[in-house]
């Protein structure tokens, strides 16, 4: 976003308002999604979309809720020092080597398990 050098307070106000608006919209979408999932689980019935608009609106609300949840989780984890170090170490050659060795061990154990079962 471009900042206006003549009025820096205006750009801060716009960022503040947009941040709060995204928080409110994300919270409402999360509540609506949790309500729908809770009703589906509690009554063992699928809440059906009655109108064609619901077939468009509900997936958009669920998408907004999922993105809001992921951003919230990443925001919380970024506040932790160990997660920051872990995230950086994932994208090094040493981290890639450890991951490939771990996947090889996991694949070997799965192959042994399925060979034993047969």
C-alpha beads as a LAMMPS data file, in Angstrom:
LAMMPS data file: protein, C-alpha beads

118 atoms
117 bonds

1 atom types
1 bond types

-500.0 500.0 xlo xhi
-500.0 500.0 ylo yhi
-500.0 500.0 zlo zhi

Masses

1 110.0

Atoms # bond

1 1 1 0.000 0.000 0.000
2 1 1 1.356 3.416 -0.862
3 1 1 1.956 5.811 1.967
4 1 1 1.217 9.462 1.588
5 1 1 4.280 11.389 2.835
6 1 1 2.130 14.456 3.438
7 1 1 -0.240 12.621 5.791
8 1 1 1.247 9.522 7.507
9 1 1 -1.585 9.462 10.046
10 1 1 -4.100 8.740 7.280
11 1 1 -2.234 5.621 6.110
12 1 1 -1.977 4.359 9.706
13 1 1 -5.690 4.922 10.158
14 1 1 -6.488 3.032 6.943
15 1 1 -4.290 0.096 8.022
16 1 1 -5.924 0.108 11.474
17 1 1 -9.444 0.107 10.029
18 1 1 -8.663 -2.609 7.447
19 1 1 -7.003 -4.773 10.105
20 1 1 -10.015 -4.516 12.414
21 1 1 -12.419 -5.141 9.519
22 1 1 -10.553 -8.323 8.541
23 1 1 -10.637 -9.490 12.158
24 1 1 -14.391 -8.944 12.387
25 1 1 -15.155 -10.632 9.045
26 1 1 -12.882 -13.572 9.885
27 1 1 -14.439 -14.006 13.312
28 1 1 -17.959 -13.963 11.890
29 1 1 -16.987 -16.519 9.225
30 1 1 -15.388 -18.769 11.864
31 1 1 -18.497 -18.579 14.055
32 1 1 -20.798 -19.388 11.127
33 1 1 -18.643 -22.347 10.088
34 1 1 -18.388 -23.699 13.642
35 1 1 -22.156 -23.330 14.031
36 1 1 -22.857 -25.241 10.832
37 1 1 -20.382 -28.020 11.658
38 1 1 -21.761 -28.250 15.199
39 1 1 -25.332 -28.541 13.960
40 1 1 -24.347 -31.216 11.450
41 1 1 -22.584 -33.229 14.153
42 1 1 -25.207 -32.733 16.865
43 1 1 -28.240 -33.680 14.821
44 1 1 -26.660 -36.231 12.480
45 1 1 -28.230 -34.384 9.606
46 1 1 -26.731 -32.381 6.856
47 1 1 -27.920 -28.785 6.787
48 1 1 -28.953 -28.427 3.200
49 1 1 -28.603 -25.278 1.206
50 1 1 -32.128 -24.270 0.218
51 1 1 -31.427 -21.625 -2.372
52 1 1 -28.919 -21.362 -5.211
53 1 1 -27.328 -18.403 -3.422
54 1 1 -26.429 -20.675 -0.493
55 1 1 -24.390 -22.834 -2.845
56 1 1 -22.241 -19.790 -3.560
57 1 1 -22.210 -18.057 -0.180
58 1 1 -21.486 -21.041 2.106
59 1 1 -18.271 -22.146 0.348
60 1 1 -17.038 -18.550 0.350
61 1 1 -17.757 -18.230 4.077
62 1 1 -15.979 -21.542 4.742
63 1 1 -12.995 -20.422 2.668
64 1 1 -12.779 -17.123 4.562
65 1 1 -12.964 -19.028 7.862
66 1 1 -10.213 -21.454 6.811
67 1 1 -7.908 -18.644 5.678
68 1 1 -8.617 -16.687 8.868
69 1 1 -7.827 -19.753 10.991
70 1 1 -4.567 -20.453 9.154
71 1 1 -3.465 -16.819 9.399
72 1 1 -4.330 -16.812 13.100
73 1 1 -2.319 -19.991 13.726
74 1 1 0.692 -18.665 11.804
75 1 1 0.427 -15.339 13.646
76 1 1 0.461 -17.104 17.029
77 1 1 3.300 -19.431 16.052
78 1 1 5.402 -16.555 14.696
79 1 1 5.336 -15.033 18.176
80 1 1 7.171 -18.075 19.528
81 1 1 10.956 -18.018 19.196
82 1 1 11.364 -21.767 18.737
83 1 1 8.911 -21.812 15.828
84 1 1 10.837 -19.064 14.054
85 1 1 14.069 -21.062 14.334
86 1 1 12.248 -24.246 13.273
87 1 1 10.684 -22.518 10.237
88 1 1 14.077 -21.198 9.077
89 1 1 15.742 -24.589 9.601
90 1 1 13.147 -26.274 7.368
91 1 1 14.515 -24.519 4.303
92 1 1 18.192 -25.442 4.612
93 1 1 20.113 -28.289 2.999
94 1 1 20.618 -29.896 6.401
95 1 1 16.873 -29.750 7.063
96 1 1 16.135 -31.246 3.638
97 1 1 18.630 -34.048 4.297
98 1 1 17.060 -34.820 7.699
99 1 1 13.568 -34.804 6.163
100 1 1 14.585 -37.163 3.344
101 1 1 16.228 -39.573 5.818
102 1 1 13.109 -39.412 7.987
103 1 1 10.842 -40.160 5.015
104 1 1 13.088 -43.070 4.004
105 1 1 12.892 -44.540 7.512
106 1 1 9.114 -44.073 7.576
107 1 1 8.723 -45.737 4.166
108 1 1 10.877 -48.657 5.301
109 1 1 8.853 -49.132 8.471
110 1 1 5.592 -49.022 6.507
111 1 1 6.941 -51.578 4.015
112 1 1 7.995 -53.884 6.863
113 1 1 4.587 -53.504 8.530
114 1 1 2.644 -54.354 5.361
115 1 1 5.009 -57.218 4.499
116 1 1 4.463 -58.641 7.968
117 1 1 0.674 -58.381 7.664
118 1 1 0.627 -60.258 4.339

Bonds

1 1 1 2
2 1 2 3
3 1 3 4
4 1 4 5
5 1 5 6
6 1 6 7
7 1 7 8
8 1 8 9
9 1 9 10
10 1 10 11
11 1 11 12
12 1 12 13
13 1 13 14
14 1 14 15
15 1 15 16
16 1 16 17
17 1 17 18
18 1 18 19
19 1 19 20
20 1 20 21
21 1 21 22
22 1 22 23
23 1 23 24
24 1 24 25
25 1 25 26
26 1 26 27
27 1 27 28
28 1 28 29
29 1 29 30
30 1 30 31
31 1 31 32
32 1 32 33
33 1 33 34
34 1 34 35
35 1 35 36
36 1 36 37
37 1 37 38
38 1 38 39
39 1 39 40
40 1 40 41
41 1 41 42
42 1 42 43
43 1 43 44
44 1 44 45
45 1 45 46
46 1 46 47
47 1 47 48
48 1 48 49
49 1 49 50
50 1 50 51
51 1 51 52
52 1 52 53
53 1 53 54
54 1 54 55
55 1 55 56
56 1 56 57
57 1 57 58
58 1 58 59
59 1 59 60
60 1 60 61
61 1 61 62
62 1 62 63
63 1 63 64
64 1 64 65
65 1 65 66
66 1 66 67
67 1 67 68
68 1 68 69
69 1 69 70
70 1 70 71
71 1 71 72
72 1 72 73
73 1 73 74
74 1 74 75
75 1 75 76
76 1 76 77
77 1 77 78
78 1 78 79
79 1 79 80
80 1 80 81
81 1 81 82
82 1 82 83
83 1 83 84
84 1 84 85
85 1 85 86
86 1 86 87
87 1 87 88
88 1 88 89
89 1 89 90
90 1 90 91
91 1 91 92
92 1 92 93
93 1 93 94
94 1 94 95
95 1 95 96
96 1 96 97
97 1 97 98
98 1 98 99
99 1 99 100
100 1 100 101
101 1 101 102
102 1 102 103
103 1 103 104
104 1 104 105
105 1 105 106
106 1 106 107
107 1 107 108
108 1 108 109
109 1 109 110
110 1 110 111
111 1 111 112
112 1 112 113
113 1 113 114
114 1 114 115
115 1 115 116
116 1 116 117
117 1 117 118
